[in-house]
Amino acid sequence: MIHVFVESNWVVEVCAPPFRRTPEALALLSSAARGDISLHVPGIALREGRSVIRRKYQPKETKTLQDFRRWARGN
């Protein structure tokens, strides 16, 4: 069994929107799903990945859209 240790970059690339995912990260995930390798993801990589995903891939205009919807309902 091959053991692969990944970092937060891998977490971000696997969890990114589909058009931003890298084939290499997905290949590792597929290999782990088939049982060819054993992936090891440190807890800190999940925490760092989460903050990067939120910062990098969340819509920037969410608050603006919410304010507009609130205004539109009132008018």
VOGU-752175 format. One line per 3 residues: number of its first residue (from 1); for each residue x, y, z of N, C-alpha, C, CB. Coordinates in nm, 3 decimals. Glycine has a CB too. Example, Ala and Ser with C-alpha at 12.3 -4.5 7.8 and 13.67 -1.06 7.14 Angstrom:
<pts>
1> 1.319:-0.569:0.780:1.230:-0.450:0.780:1.320:-0.330:0.780:1.131:-0.447:0.905 ~ 1.285:-0.225:0.708:1.367:-0.106:0.714:1.290:0.003:0.787:1.408:-0.060:0.572
</pts>
This chain:
<pts>
1> 0.085:-0.118:0.000:0.000:0.000:0.000:0.089:0.124:0.000:-0.097:0.000:0.123 ~ 0.060:0.214:-0.089:0.132:0.341:-0.096:0.059:0.443:-0.009:0.144:0.392:-0.245 ~ 0.135:0.511:0.076:0.077:0.614:0.163:0.112:0.751:0.107:0.129:0.599:0.310
4> 0.011:0.833:0.087:0.030:0.967:0.032:-0.017:1.069:0.134:-0.046:0.984:-0.103 ~ 0.071:1.160:0.169:0.039:1.267:0.263:0.014:1.393:0.182:0.154:1.288:0.368 ~ -0.100:1.455:0.204:-0.135:1.574:0.126:-0.142:1.696:0.217:-0.270:1.553:0.054
7> -0.141:1.813:0.154:-0.146:1.940:0.225:-0.276:2.012:0.192:-0.025:2.028:0.191 ~ -0.286:2.132:0.245:-0.407:2.212:0.223:-0.428:2.246:0.076:-0.401:2.341:0.305 ~ -0.322:2.257:-0.003:-0.338:2.285:-0.146:-0.421:2.176:-0.213:-0.200:2.297:-0.215
10> -0.397:2.052:-0.176:-0.472:1.942:-0.234:-0.619:1.952:-0.193:-0.413:1.807:-0.190 ~ -0.645:1.983:-0.068:-0.783:1.997:-0.019:-0.855:2.106:-0.099:-0.785:2.031:0.133 ~ -0.788:2.219:-0.119:-0.848:2.329:-0.195:-0.876:2.287:-0.339:-0.755:2.453:-0.193
13> -0.782:2.219:-0.401:-0.799:2.180:-0.541:-0.908:2.075:-0.560:-0.669:2.127:-0.596 ~ -0.927:1.989:-0.464:-1.033:1.888:-0.474:-1.170:1.949:-0.447:-1.006:1.772:-0.376 ~ -1.177:2.046:-0.357:-1.304:2.105:-0.316:-1.340:2.232:-0.393:-1.301:2.135:-0.169
16> -1.255:2.274:-0.482:-1.280:2.395:-0.561:-1.400:2.373:-0.654:-1.154:2.434:-0.644 ~ -1.454:2.480:-0.710:-1.560:2.463:-0.810:-1.509:2.373:-0.923:-1.607:2.600:-0.866 ~ -1.598:2.297:-0.985:-1.554:2.197:-1.084:-1.460:2.248:-1.192:-1.673:2.140:-1.150
19> -1.479:2.369:-1.241:-1.393:2.419:-1.349:-1.254:2.457:-1.301:-1.458:2.539:-1.415 ~ -1.232:2.461:-1.170:-1.101:2.496:-1.114:-1.025:2.376:-1.058:-1.118:2.599:-1.006 ~ -1.087:2.261:-1.056:-1.021:2.141:-1.001:-0.910:2.095:-1.094:-1.123:2.027:-0.980
22> -0.803:2.044:-1.035:-0.692:1.997:-1.116:-0.701:1.846:-1.136:-0.557:2.035:-1.052 ~ -0.665:1.799:-1.253:-0.672:1.656:-1.282:-0.584:1.573:-1.188:-0.631:1.630:-1.426 ~ -0.470:1.626:-1.147:-0.379:1.553:-1.060:-0.441:1.529:-0.922:-0.247:1.628:-1.045
25> -0.506:1.632:-0.869:-0.570:1.617:-0.737:-0.685:1.517:-0.745:-0.622:1.753:-0.686 ~ -0.762:1.524:-0.853:-0.873:1.430:-0.870:-0.823:1.287:-0.893:-0.961:1.474:-0.986 ~ -0.708:1.274:-0.960:-0.650:1.141:-0.982:-0.611:1.077:-0.849:-0.528:1.151:-1.076
28> -0.554:1.157:-0.759:-0.520:1.103:-0.627:-0.645:1.059:-0.553:-0.445:1.208:-0.545 ~ -0.749:1.139:-0.561:-0.874:1.105:-0.495:-0.933:0.976:-0.553:-0.975:1.220:-0.509 ~ -0.928:0.961:-0.683:-0.978:0.839:-0.749:-0.897:0.717:-0.708:-0.975:0.855:-0.901
31> -0.766:0.734:-0.702:-0.679:0.623:-0.661:-0.711:0.578:-0.519:-0.532:0.663:-0.672 ~ -0.738:0.676:-0.432:-0.774:0.642:-0.294:-0.909:0.573:-0.289:-0.776:0.768:-0.206 ~ -1.003:0.617:-0.370:-1.136:0.554:-0.373:-1.128:0.409:-0.421:-1.231:0.635:-0.463
34> -1.037:0.382:-0.514:-1.020:0.245:-0.564:-0.942:0.158:-0.466:-0.948:0.248:-0.698 ~ -0.875:0.221:-0.370:-0.795:0.145:-0.273:-0.652:0.124:-0.316:-0.859:0.013:-0.250 ~ -0.609:0.193:-0.422:-0.471:0.179:-0.469:-0.372:0.248:-0.375:-0.456:0.237:-0.609
37> -0.415:0.358:-0.314:-0.330:0.433:-0.223:-0.408:0.465:-0.096:-0.277:0.563:-0.290 ~ -0.335:0.506:0.005:-0.397:0.550:0.130:-0.363:0.698:0.147:-0.346:0.464:0.253 ~ -0.466:0.782:0.145:-0.446:0.926:0.161:-0.444:0.962:0.308:-0.555:1.005:0.087
40> -0.353:1.049:0.345:-0.344:1.099:0.482:-0.357:1.251:0.475:-0.210:1.055:0.551 ~ -0.462:1.303:0.537:-0.488:1.447:0.536:-0.479:1.497:0.680:-0.629:1.480:0.473 ~ -0.378:1.578:0.712:-0.369:1.632:0.847:-0.486:1.726:0.877:-0.236:1.707:0.866
43> -0.526:1.730:1.002:-0.637:1.816:1.041:-0.613:1.962:1.006:-0.663:1.803:1.188 ~ -0.489:2.007:1.020:-0.458:2.147:0.990:-0.478:2.176:0.842:-0.315:2.181:1.031 ~ -0.457:2.077:0.756:-0.479:2.097:0.612:-0.627:2.120:0.584:-0.428:1.975:0.532
46> -0.713:2.052:0.657:-0.857:2.074:0.640:-0.896:2.213:0.687:-0.938:1.968:0.717 ~ -0.839:2.255:0.798:-0.870:2.389:0.852:-0.820:2.498:0.759:-0.808:2.406:0.993 ~ -0.695:2.486:0.712:-0.640:2.585:0.620:-0.716:2.584:0.488:-0.491:2.559:0.595
49> -0.747:2.466:0.439:-0.821:2.454:0.314:-0.957:2.521:0.323:-0.838:2.309:0.276 ~ -1.023:2.503:0.435:-1.155:2.563:0.455:-1.149:2.715:0.446:-1.213:2.521:0.590 ~ -1.051:2.775:0.512:-1.043:2.921:0.508:-1.007:2.973:0.369:-0.940:2.971:0.610
52> -0.921:2.901:0.298:-0.886:2.942:0.162:-1.006:2.930:0.069:-0.768:2.858:0.108 ~ -1.080:2.822:0.081:-1.198:2.803:-0.004:-1.300:2.912:0.021:-1.261:2.664:0.020 ~ -1.324:2.943:0.145:-1.419:3.051:0.177:-1.374:3.184:0.121:-1.438:3.062:0.329
55> -1.246:3.213:0.138:-1.193:3.342:0.095:-1.184:3.351:-0.058:-1.055:3.365:0.156 ~ -1.147:3.243:-0.122:-1.118:3.247:-0.265:-1.239:3.220:-0.354:-1.011:3.147:-0.297 ~ -1.330:3.134:-0.310:-1.436:3.089:-0.399:-1.576:3.132:-0.359:-1.432:2.943:-0.408
58> -1.594:3.200:-0.248:-1.728:3.246:-0.211:-1.764:3.366:-0.298:-1.736:3.282:-0.060 ~ -1.891:3.377:-0.334:-1.932:3.492:-0.415:-1.903:3.622:-0.341:-2.081:3.483:-0.450 ~ -1.850:3.717:-0.412:-1.813:3.845:-0.353:-1.934:3.936:-0.332:-1.710:3.916:-0.441
61> -2.038:3.913:-0.406:-2.152:4.004:-0.405:-2.269:3.955:-0.320:-2.199:4.027:-0.545 ~ -2.247:3.862:-0.233:-2.357:3.807:-0.155:-2.429:3.914:-0.074:-2.305:3.699:-0.061 ~ -2.355:3.999:-0.006:-2.417:4.103:0.075:-2.494:4.201:-0.012:-2.311:4.176:0.158
64> -2.440:4.238:-0.125:-2.507:4.330:-0.216:-2.639:4.271:-0.263:-2.418:4.364:-0.336 ~ -2.638:4.143:-0.300:-2.761:4.078:-0.345:-2.864:4.068:-0.233:-2.730:3.940:-0.400 ~ -2.817:4.039:-0.113:-2.909:4.031:0.001:-2.973:4.167:0.028:-2.836:3.981:0.127
67> -2.892:4.273:0.024:-2.945:4.408:0.045:-3.047:4.444:-0.063:-2.831:4.511:0.046 ~ -3.018:4.407:-0.187:-3.111:4.437:-0.296:-3.243:4.363:-0.276:-3.049:4.399:-0.431 ~ -3.236:4.235:-0.240:-3.360:4.158:-0.218:-3.442:4.218:-0.105:-3.327:4.012:-0.187
70> -3.376:4.260:0.000:-3.446:4.324:0.113:-3.515:4.453:0.067:-3.347:4.354:0.230 ~ -3.442:4.534:-0.011:-3.497:4.658:-0.062:-3.614:4.631:-0.157:-3.387:4.738:-0.134 ~ -3.597:4.531:-0.245:-3.701:4.501:-0.345:-3.830:4.453:-0.278:-3.650:4.394:-0.443
73> -3.818:4.374:-0.173:-3.939:4.329:-0.103:-4.013:4.446:-0.041:-3.904:4.227:0.005 ~ -3.937:4.541:0.011:-3.999:4.657:0.076:-4.063:4.753:-0.023:-3.896:4.731:0.158 ~ -4.017:4.753:-0.145:-4.070:4.846:-0.246:-4.161:4.771:-0.340:-3.956:4.914:-0.324
</pts>
